[in-house]
Amino acid sequence: MVLLRSGEATERDRQRFEAWRNADPAHAKAVAHVEASLGALVPSATAGIPRRALGDALLAVPSRRRLVRGVLSFGAVALGTGAIVDRFSPIGQWTADLHTHTGERTKAVLADGSSVTLGARSAVDVDYGSDARGLVLRVGAAFVRVADRDVRPFVVRNGHRSVRARAGSFSVRTEGRWLHVAALDAPLHIAVGGGTMTLAPGGTARAGTHRIEAGRESAAAEASWTSGQLQVDEEPLGSVVERLRPYFMGVIRVSDDAASLPVTAVLPLDEPLRALDALAHTLPLAISRYAGYLVLVSRT
């Protein structure tokens, strides 16, 4: 569908897309999700137009997008017909017990009365046993409120890392090779490889491949995503944009010289474009948008 959006698709490209859609019920489900989202943008004047013809019209691209062909190389970089579908809902996480779409947060109550709130494009598997209860965090962010009436510890695992709690609330979030952890109102026990750390209430840390580092930010700031905010203090712009991406359907690219700019701000997580515009008023940034799906951030 990335190629279809480029305006350069041939009949053979469309046939390949149809073959991909028909090859797996999951593919058809993803396409239906995309079409449903696009349909919400269609004015009533289009009523009566066949869906196929309407879809082709929506996938057409204004000629001005060709101005950025050299930057994006949409046709050359097309990552496969599932790429645009994945921007709506991470295809690789559909098998998770709980998962969210782009721009979505959701809360679920678990069997023991504990609750978990997932950030956008996040996925977890429920892992309850006789000795422990908990979750496997595949990707993204999770905020857990632990029910203390159960004597079993609550453990969140991510790869070889684990976060253990007996009560209280905490946040965990993956970013690159790090697992970011925030203890809101009860201590946590973090383990990775041969290293461990006890995190006091109000504290933050990040666990890497072989070590655990104490964090600078407060637990409230780290967990601010649960209320739709992004609170950062001297955070590199590249990291800030990485946290905005799960809430944007399109693609945000940041130039290398802009990515290192330090950011201190409180940003609207659910409105990434407005957040970027706000940063452009305080930082030497140029924001370029193309067709509502591509955003280029560069340093002026």
N, C-alpha and C positions, 0 to 999 in steps of 0.2 A: 504493500500500500504506500510505502515511501516513494517507490518508483511511480506509481499511479499519480501521486500528488505532484510529481515533477513536471507534468505536462508533456512528457516525452514518451509516454507508454504506447507501445504498439499493440496490435490485436493479439500477438503471441504473448506479450506480457500479461494481458488481461486473461488469456486462457490459462497461463501458469498460475495466476492468482486464484482463478476458479478451481483449478485442480487442487491447490493447497487448501482452500476452504473446504472442499468436499472430502479431503483425505482423512479428516479427523473431526468428530463431533465437537471437540474442544476448540478447534479452529473456527468452526461455524458459530459457536457460542461467542467467541471473542469478536468476530466480525459483526454479529448482531448487536453486541454491546456498543461498538463503535458507531454503527449506523443509528442506533437509538440516540446516542449523544449528539450526532450530527443533525438528526431530525429535529432536535429541540431548537436548532438554530435556523430552521427553514421557515420563512414567512408563510402565512396562509395563502398567499397568491400562488403558491406552488401546488395547491391541492389539485388532485386529478392527474398530475404528471406521474408516469410510471416510475417506480422506485429505482429501477436500473438507470433510467435516463437521468433522474434527479441525482443519483449518486455520482454518475459521471460528471455532471455539471458541478457538483460540490468539489470533486477531486481536481477539477481544472484549476490552473494556476494563472494569476495575472502575469502579464508579460514582464512586469517590473521585477518579478522574482528572478528572472534571468540575470539581473544585475549582480546577484550574489552567487551565481553558479560557480564562479571560481573559488569562492570561500567555502561553500558547502559541498560542491560537487555531488549534488543529490543523486544524480543518475549513477555516478561512479561509486558512491559510498553506500548505495542502497544495501542495507544489512539483511535483506530478506523481507518477504511480504508480511512477516509477523512483527516487524519492528514498530510500526505505528500502532498496532494492536497493543503491544507491550507498554506503550506510553499511557494507555488508558488503564491497563491492569497487568501487573507483572506476570507474564505467562508462566515463568518458572516456579511461581509460588502458589499456583492453583491447587496443588495437592496438600497444602498446609491445612492444619485443623482450623486455624483462624488466619485470615489475611485481609488486607485492605487495598483499595484501588488508589490511583493517583488523586491527590487532593482530599482524601477521606480519612477521618478518624472514627474509630468505633470502640465501644465498650462492651465487654462480655463478662458475665458472672460465671465462675467456675464451680465445680461440683462441691467444693468445701466451703463455698461462700466467699472466697477471695474473688477479686475482680481484676481485669486487665484491660487497659486502654491502649490501643494500637495507633501509632502514627501512620501517616500516609505511606503507601507502598511497603508495608511491614508484614511479616509473616511469623507465626509461632506454631509449634506443635505442643499439645497438652501431654504432660508426662507425669502421671500419678502412679505411685507404687505403694507398697506396704511400709517402706522406710522413709519415703520422701514424697512430696508433691511439688509440682512446678511446671516449667515451660522450657522448651528448646526454642531459643530465639534464632530464627534463620537469618533474618535481615531486618533492618529498620529500627524502630523505637517502640518500647513497651513501658507502660507505667503500671505498677502492681500495688494493689492494696491487699495485704495479707490478712486473712481471717485468723485470729489468734485462738479460736476455740479448738483448733486441731493441733495436736502435740507434734506432728511431723514438721520438720523444717520445710520451708518453701525455697526451692532452688531453681534459678534460671541459668541454663547452660547455653553457651555460644562457642562451638568448637571445643577446644580444650580448656576454656575458661568457665568459671562458675561463680555465681553470686548467691549467697545463702542468707535467708532471713527467718526470724521467728515470729515477727510481728511488724506492724508499721507499713509505711509506703516507700517505694523506691522506683527509680527510673533507670532503664538500661537502653543504650543506643549504639548501634554499629556505625562506624565511619572509617572506611578504609581498613587498615589492619588493627584498629583500636576498638575496644568496647568501652564506652563511656558509662560511668555509674554514678548515681546520686542517691544518697541516703537522706530521706526527708525527715523522719521522726523516730527512727529506731536504728540501732547499729546493724551493719552488714558485714559479712565475711566474704572476701574476694579471694579466689584462688586461681593461679595460672602456673602450669608447670610445677616447679618446686617452690614457687613464691606465694606468700599469702599476705593479706592486709585486712585489718579490722577498720572499717570506715565508720566514724562517729556520725551521729545525726547532724545534718546540715552540711556535711562534707561531700566532696566529689573526688573521683579518681578515674584513671583510664588504664585498662589492662591490655597489654600488647601480646606479642608472641611469647616472650620470655620474662617480662617484667611488669610491675604495676607502679604507676606514678600517681602521686597526689595531684589533684586539680587545683586551679586558681579560683575558678568560678564557684558561686554558691550553688547549693542543691536546688534552691528555688529557681535560679536562672537556668540551670541545666534542664529542669523539668518544665520550663515555661511553655514548651510546645503543646502541652496538654490543654492549655487555654487559648491556643491559636496565636501565641506570641513567640518571637525569637529574640531572646535577650543575650547579647554578646558584649564582651569587653576586651578590646584589643585583639579581636579574632581576625585572622587573615581573610580577605574577601573571598578567596577561593573556597575556604571552609564554610563561610556564610552561604555562598551560592549552592554548595553541595547540600546544605540543609534546606534550601528553598526548592531544589529540583523536584523532590517527591510531590510537591504541591502544584506543579506546572505541567500541563499536558504536552507542551512542546519541548524544545531543546534550548538550553542556555549555555552559551560558550563564553569563557572568560579568557582574555589574553594573559600571557604569562606575566607581563609587567603590571597588570592590574590585580592579579590574583594575590600578590603579596601585600597589598594595601591593608593597614590595620583598620578594623571597624569596631566602633563602640556605639551601640544603638539598641533600641527596642523596635522590632519590625513586625508587620502583620504577616504572619506565616501563611495565612490562607489567601493572601493576595501578593504573590511573588513579584508581579510587574510593578505594583504600587511600592513595594519594598525597594526594588531596584531604583525606581524614580526618586525615592526619598534619599537613597545613598548618593545618587548623582548630584543632589543639591549640596552635599557636604564633602564629597570627595571628587578628585579630578577624573571623572568618569564620563564616557560617552556611551549612551545606550541606543542601539539600533534594533528596530523590530521589523520583521519581514513576515507578512501574511498571518500574523498572530501566532505562529508556531516556532519561529526562530528568533532568538534574542542574542545579540552580540554585545558583550561588555568589554570595552577597551579603555585604556588610560589616555587622557587628553594631554 
